[in-house]
Amino acid sequence: MFETIIGNKQIKEMLEKSIRNGLTSHSYLFVGIQGIGKKALAIEFSKKILTPNQEQENLENHPDFLLIEPDGNSIKIEQIRTLQKKIQEKPILSNQKVYVIDDADSMTQEAQNCLLKTLEEPPEFAKIILIGSSESAFLPTIKSRCMILLFNPIEDNEIKQYMKENYGMNSITPNQLAMFQGSIGKAILVKDRQQEYENVENMIGNLGSKDLIEILKLSEGLYKSKEEIYEILEYINILLLNYSKTNHLYTNCIKIVENVKKRLKQNANYDMCIDELVVNMWEEVN
């Protein structure tokens, strides 16, 4: 039933069984790291609830389905009030209605308190699916009224197989797998920047063997990667951690990376931060 979604076999089997037996819950909370298929599974689950005997290509225009996503950085109370109004209306095409709230852990406390009223007394025909990365971000009263499903990271071998079959990525390094942390979403983001990450790996691998001018040349890509710099810094830390197992000086480099992260968040000059990162790491191991 959910064969296009990889990983979390037990959750998929449980949801399949609930549909077959007509025992779906009124409210669910899908929790797990970003990029492991929570939203995709919520959409497929919604399709099976609303159109159990036919294939539904998408739910974009289905009158009995609503997907709520953050307005800016959070889900506002006005969005939940709209849900409350619509959820009282009877289904049009199906005998049920499904509401999916993506990034639900971004709800303001006012929005959560507003949603609580609906979770306490939902219409008999309504299903609500909350999706979030942090269970602790939800009020205890919200969690107590939901069936909580904890999603596991995707296995490395499943990620490798998926990326090979769908994106033609035949060579994923152990360091890259460590960066993905079981997230297909992260793997997809990296796929178009494979060379970029290989250059970073080359730079870190040569910190202790090449002079500063050569290292600065190897780091040229960092100056052009402002939009992805935090992901790249995360990858650098993974590389440094591996090197620190045989040379403790690389542990100090991790401190340098963390300091640069702080400076970037304080809106320090980007190029100067990269200069500081590269020069200080080189000096540390030489």
Phi, psi and omega in degrees: 000323180242040188293340180279352182252124184269156176079173177049053183303317183297319179295317180298317180297321180295317179292321177300314181297320181296326178289314180300322183268000180065034185238039178288148181281162176285332183212139181233154171232109178269118184235135177169170182298161179298144170081026180244014172098013181297312181293317180301318180290322178299320179293314180295320177299318179298319179300316182292329178289317186277327182227068187295336186250013180208162179274126178250115184298312176207165184252010187306319183251012180287125185291346182257015181230140176218128175253123179250128180233162183303140172263096189082235183265356184208166172266122188270162180298330179296325178293321179290325177296323176296317176302314182301323180290314184289327187292340179280343180283138183292153179301154181255307183258330182252179173261006178219167175230146180232133178238121179250126177249104181277149185050044183295339177287357174267002177299138172293162180298325178296321179294319178296317179296325178292316180296328182305322180300321179287320179294331180289322182223068181285149172302148184301330184269001188259142174236137178235129179240116176264138179237129180205165179262337185234110180297326183292345181284347182265144176297143177306326180291329175291311183297326183291344182255008180240152167277115185269124178245116182266114182275136178269153172302153179285139179297147182303317182294328178289322177296314181299316180295316181297314182292329177289313184288326186260336184229003177068022178276105184265345183229099175248121184283157176304325179294321178293320177299321177296323179292323182296329178053037177080014182252116174298323180302317178294321180298320180293322178296327183279335190305324181274359181235030183304314181296323179302314182287328176294323178295320178296317179298321179294318180296311182295322180294339182251008181306320185267002185235349180241157179284169187298322181299317179294320179295320178297324177294319180293337183265007185305324182297333181297327182290342180256008188245039185300322184291331184249014192298325182292324175294320180292319178296324176298319179293320178301319179297323177297316179297315181297322179298320178295317180291331182292344179293336180243349180213110186295342180298332180289338175297320178294332178294327178298322177297324178296316179300315181296323178294321178294321176303314180298317181295321178296320179293338176269011178065034173292160180303127188296309183298323178294324177295319179292320175304311181300317181300305187292312183296314182294323177294316181299315180297325183294324185259003180241000000 
